[in-house]
Amino acid sequence: MEAYPVPERPGIAYVITAIRPLMSHKMNIFQKTALAALLATVLLLFVGAIVRVSGSGLGCPDWPRCWGALWPPSSIEEVNFENIDLEKFQRKDADITVEKLKAEFNPVHVWVEYINRLTSFPVGLFSLATLLLGFGYRKRRPAVFLGSLLAFLLVLTNAALGAMVVRSGLKPGIITLHMALAIILLCVLVFVIHRGGEMRAKVCLPAGRSIWWTVLILFALCVGEGVMGSQVRELTDRLALENKDIPRAEWHETLEGSTVYLVHRSFSWVILISAVFFFWCSRGISGLMAVNCRWTIFSIVLSQMGLGILMSHVSVHPVVQVLHIGLSALLVIALFWMLLGAERSTRPSPA
């Protein structure tokens, strides 16, 4: 890829220089479409996190409609209960009644969940476009075509799981699977973007160092931490529903009785140590994107530690939760991109 001069100090110019190669004319239409699908997925993860922390997961208690209508109501008076299949609601809660539904109606939750559903449309649209363009790779690069097909199937599967989440009343196991498939989708999209061009971005690793294995281990640790984080999020969802009298500032005290929460909190120190080791032994990598990716990975890990400490010792604040989830997605993308582009350098390792 074309080389661009790197500013001496991080800042706006540094960031612009970092993303410049991605936006250059050398990225073909397939890669740009897959990149759009990737960015739409990241946006959906952020919006989905807002849904979870705001307790809006059942803002639209039916699917694919919202309170029996294609356009969500802003008040309970706008709801036509003749269009609502009460039996579906009673499968989740046998005691549900029209009066109970009216009492639980929250216009803010309704619109937050509806916006979340709207945000999912670009993901499906760009994933389908990526698959259609991927047919051109069937013979010359079958792995790229299969990757685009897998990405589309993952989007369809996660859409079905999203419907199951609503219909099951936010069943915990489905939520964790929902997040795990989203992580896989991110990796698949990064793969097709990286392999779909005529010129691949490369990360030249210092000779004599096991940096590739360090990145791989750090990636595996972060994925495992993300899955546990999803389970912790399920616990906070349960707190929000069942213990509405407990302030968010006291949630961490309640969560300390959970083994998953304690392991998730302690495991973050292993990731921090691994990230420090990665940052130190990768100081000789070359390539603009690689250098920026290195700083991005280390910065996100440090940010995640800070956000985790805030939630553990101060308060499980909604904004902190959203940032914690969103940054996890960006960390997975950066680590997987570095794994794909890594190649051994023939240059001697610097002293």
C-alpha positions in Angstrom: 0.0 0.0 0.0 1.1 3.6 -0.6 3.2 5.1 2.2 2.2 8.3 3.8 4.3 10.5 6.1 3.5 9.9 9.8 3.1 13.0 12.0 5.6 13.1 14.8 2.9 13.4 17.6 -0.5 11.7 17.9 -3.4 14.0 17.2 -6.1 14.7 14.5 -3.5 14.7 11.7 -2.2 11.3 13.1 -5.7 9.8 13.0 -6.4 11.1 9.4 -3.1 9.7 8.2 -4.0 6.4 9.8 -7.3 5.9 8.0 -6.0 7.4 4.7 -4.9 4.1 3.2 -8.3 2.5 3.9 -10.1 5.3 2.1 -7.8 5.4 -0.9 -8.8 4.5 -4.5 -6.9 1.2 -4.1 -9.7 -0.3 -2.1 -12.1 -1.8 -4.6 -15.9 -1.7 -4.6 -16.1 -5.1 -2.9 -13.8 -4.0 0.0 -15.7 -0.7 0.4 -19.0 -2.6 0.6 -17.6 -5.0 3.1 -16.2 -2.1 5.1 -19.6 -0.5 5.1 -21.1 -3.7 6.5 -18.3 -3.8 9.2 -19.0 -0.1 10.2 -22.7 -0.8 10.2 -22.2 -3.8 12.5 -20.0 -1.7 14.9 -22.7 1.0 15.0 -25.4 -1.7 15.7 -23.3 -3.0 18.6 -23.1 0.5 20.1 -26.9 0.9 19.6 -27.5 -2.6 21.0 -25.5 -1.7 24.1 -27.7 1.4 24.6 -30.7 -0.8 24.4 -29.3 -3.1 27.0 -28.2 -0.5 29.5 -31.4 1.5 29.2 -33.5 -1.6 29.8 -35.3 -1.2 26.4 -34.9 -4.8 25.3 -38.6 -5.3 25.5 -39.6 -1.8 24.5 -41.2 -3.5 21.5 -42.4 -6.7 23.1 -43.5 -8.3 19.8 -41.5 -9.0 16.6 -41.3 -8.0 13.7 -44.0 -5.5 14.6 -43.8 -3.1 17.5 -46.9 -3.2 19.7 -48.8 -4.7 16.8 -47.9 -1.9 14.3 -45.2 -1.2 11.7 -44.7 2.3 13.1 -44.1 2.4 16.9 -46.7 4.1 19.1 -45.6 7.1 21.2 -48.3 6.6 23.8 -50.4 3.8 25.1 -53.5 5.4 23.6 -52.1 4.8 20.1 -51.8 1.0 20.7 -54.5 -1.1 19.0 -54.7 -4.2 21.2 -56.8 -6.0 18.6 -53.6 -6.3 16.5 -51.6 -7.8 19.4 -51.5 -11.6 19.8 -51.8 -11.9 23.6 -51.1 -15.6 23.5 -47.5 -14.9 22.3 -47.0 -12.6 25.3 -48.4 -15.3 27.7 -45.9 -17.8 26.5 -43.2 -15.6 28.1 -45.3 -14.7 31.1 -48.5 -16.7 31.9 -49.7 -13.8 34.1 -49.6 -11.2 31.3 -52.8 -9.2 30.7 -53.7 -6.2 28.7 -53.7 -4.1 31.9 -50.2 -5.3 32.7 -49.0 -4.5 29.2 -50.4 -1.0 29.5 -48.7 -0.5 32.8 -45.3 -1.6 31.4 -45.5 0.7 28.3 -42.6 3.1 28.1 -42.4 5.4 25.0 -38.6 6.0 25.5 -38.0 2.2 25.6 -40.2 1.7 22.6 -38.3 4.1 20.4 -34.8 3.0 21.6 -35.6 -0.6 20.7 -37.2 0.5 17.4 -34.1 2.5 16.4 -32.1 -0.6 17.2 -34.1 -2.5 14.7 -33.8 0.2 12.1 -30.0 0.2 12.6 -29.9 -3.5 11.8 -31.2 -2.9 8.2 -27.9 -1.4 6.9 -26.1 -4.4 8.3 -28.3 -6.8 6.3 -28.3 -4.6 3.2 -24.5 -4.2 3.0 -23.9 -7.9 3.9 -26.2 -9.0 1.1 -24.4 -6.6 -1.3 -21.0 -8.0 -0.1 -22.3 -11.5 -0.9 -23.4 -10.6 -4.4 -20.1 -8.9 -5.2 -18.3 -11.9 -3.6 -19.6 -14.2 -6.4 -16.8 -12.6 -8.5 -14.3 -14.3 -6.3 -15.7 -17.8 -6.5 -12.9 -19.2 -8.8 -9.9 -17.0 -8.2 -10.3 -16.6 -4.4 -12.9 -19.0 -3.0 -12.0 -18.2 0.6 -13.2 -14.6 0.0 -16.4 -15.8 -1.5 -17.0 -18.3 1.3 -16.3 -15.5 3.8 -18.9 -13.2 2.3 -21.4 -16.1 2.3 -20.6 -16.8 5.9 -21.0 -13.1 6.9 -24.5 -13.0 5.3 -25.5 -16.3 7.0 -24.3 -14.9 10.4 -26.4 -11.7 9.9 -29.5 -13.9 9.1 -28.8 -16.1 12.2 -28.3 -13.1 14.5 -31.5 -11.5 13.2 -33.3 -14.8 14.0 -31.6 -14.8 17.5 -32.7 -11.2 18.0 -36.3 -12.2 17.4 -35.8 -15.1 19.9 -34.4 -12.7 22.5 -37.6 -10.7 22.3 -39.9 -13.7 22.2 -38.1 -15.4 25.1 -38.2 -12.4 27.3 -34.5 -11.7 27.2 -33.4 -15.3 27.9 -29.8 -15.2 29.2 -28.2 -17.9 27.0 -29.5 -16.5 23.8 -28.1 -13.1 24.6 -24.6 -14.5 25.1 -24.8 -16.5 21.8 -26.1 -13.3 20.1 -22.9 -11.5 21.2 -20.6 -14.4 20.3 -21.9 -14.5 16.7 -21.5 -10.8 16.4 -17.8 -11.1 17.3 -17.4 -13.8 14.7 -19.2 -11.6 12.1 -16.7 -8.8 12.8 -13.8 -11.1 12.2 -15.3 -12.5 9.0 -15.8 -9.1 7.6 -12.3 -8.0 8.5 -11.1 -11.1 6.7 -12.9 -10.4 3.4 -11.8 -6.8 3.5 -8.2 -7.8 3.9 -8.2 -10.6 1.4 -10.5 -8.9 -1.2 -8.0 -6.5 -2.6 -5.3 -6.8 -5.1 -2.8 -5.5 -2.6 -3.0 -6.7 1.0 -2.0 -4.5 4.0 1.0 -6.1 5.7 2.4 -6.0 9.2 6.2 -6.5 9.1 7.1 -8.1 12.4 10.5 -7.9 14.0 12.7 -10.9 13.3 13.4 -13.2 16.2 10.3 -12.3 18.3 7.2 -14.4 18.9 5.0 -11.3 18.4 2.5 -13.2 16.2 1.8 -15.6 19.0 1.5 -12.7 21.4 -1.1 -11.1 19.3 -2.9 -14.5 18.9 -3.0 -15.1 22.6 -4.1 -11.5 23.3 -6.9 -11.9 20.7 -8.1 -15.2 22.3 -8.0 -13.6 25.8 -10.0 -10.6 24.6 -12.6 -12.9 22.9 -13.0 -15.0 26.1 -13.2 -11.8 28.2 -15.9 -10.5 25.8 -18.0 -13.7 26.2 -17.8 -13.4 30.0 -18.6 -9.7 29.7 -21.8 -10.7 27.9 -22.7 -12.9 30.8 -22.0 -10.1 33.2 -24.3 -7.9 31.2 -27.0 -10.5 31.5 -26.6 -10.2 35.3 -27.0 -6.4 35.1 -30.1 -6.9 33.0 -31.5 -9.1 35.7 -30.6 -6.5 38.3 -32.4 -3.8 36.3 -35.6 -6.0 36.0 -35.7 -7.7 39.4 -34.1 -5.1 41.7 -35.3 -1.8 40.6 -34.9 -0.4 44.1 -31.1 -0.9 44.0 -29.3 2.2 42.7 -26.7 1.7 39.9 -24.0 2.9 42.2 -24.5 -0.2 44.4 -24.8 -2.7 41.6 -21.1 -3.7 41.8 -21.6 -4.7 45.5 -24.4 -7.1 44.4 -22.4 -8.4 41.4 -19.5 -9.4 43.6 -21.5 -12.4 44.7 -21.3 -13.8 41.1 -18.4 -16.0 40.1 -18.6 -14.9 36.5 -18.3 -11.3 37.5 -15.3 -11.9 39.7 -13.5 -13.9 37.1 -14.3 -11.3 34.4 -12.9 -8.6 36.7 -9.7 -10.4 37.6 -9.1 -11.7 34.1 -8.8 -8.2 32.8 -5.4 -7.9 34.6 -4.1 -10.8 32.6 -5.2 -9.0 29.4 -3.5 -5.8 30.6 -0.2 -7.7 31.2 -0.5 -9.4 27.8 -1.1 -6.0 26.2 1.9 -4.4 27.8 4.1 -7.3 26.7 2.6 -7.0 23.2 3.3 -3.3 23.1 6.9 -3.7 24.2 7.9 -6.6 21.9 6.1 -5.0 18.9 8.0 -1.8 19.0 10.0 -2.7 15.9 7.0 -3.3 13.6 6.9 -1.3 10.3 4.1 0.0 8.2 1.8 3.0 8.9 -1.3 0.9 9.5 0.6 -1.5 11.7 2.0 1.2 13.9 -1.4 2.9 14.3 -3.0 -0.5 15.0 -0.4 -1.2 17.7 -1.2 2.1 19.4 -4.9 1.5 19.0 -4.8 -1.9 20.6 -2.8 -0.7 23.6 -4.9 2.4 24.0 -8.2 0.5 24.0 -6.9 -2.0 26.5 -5.9 0.8 28.9 -9.3 2.5 28.3 -11.1 -0.7 29.0 -9.2 -1.2 32.3 -10.1 2.3 33.3 -13.8 1.8 32.5 -13.8 -1.6 34.3 -12.4 0.0 37.4 -15.1 2.7 37.3 -17.8 0.1 37.1 -16.2 -2.1 39.7 -15.5 0.6 42.4 -17.7 3.6 41.5 -20.9 2.9 39.6 -22.2 0.7 36.7 -23.0 3.9 34.7 -24.9 3.4 31.4 -22.5 5.5 29.4 -19.5 3.6 30.8 -21.3 0.3 29.9 -21.9 1.4 26.3 -18.3 2.5 25.8 -17.0 -0.7 27.4 -19.0 -2.9 25.0 -18.3 -0.7 21.9 -14.6 -0.5 22.5 -14.5 -4.3 22.9 -15.7 -4.6 19.3 -13.0 -2.2 18.0 -10.3 -4.1 19.9 -11.4 -7.4 18.3 -11.2 -5.8 14.9 -7.7 -4.3 15.4 -6.3 -7.5 16.8 -7.7 -9.7 14.0 -6.5 -7.3 11.3 -3.0 -7.5 12.7 -3.2 -11.3 12.8 -4.2 -11.4 9.1 -1.5 -9.0 8.0 1.3 -10.3 10.0 4.4 -11.6 8.2 8.0 -12.2 9.5 10.5 -9.5 8.7 13.9 -10.3 7.4 15.4 -7.3 9.2 17.4 -8.0 12.3 15.7 -7.3 15.6 16.6 -3.9 17.1 18.7 -4.0 20.2 
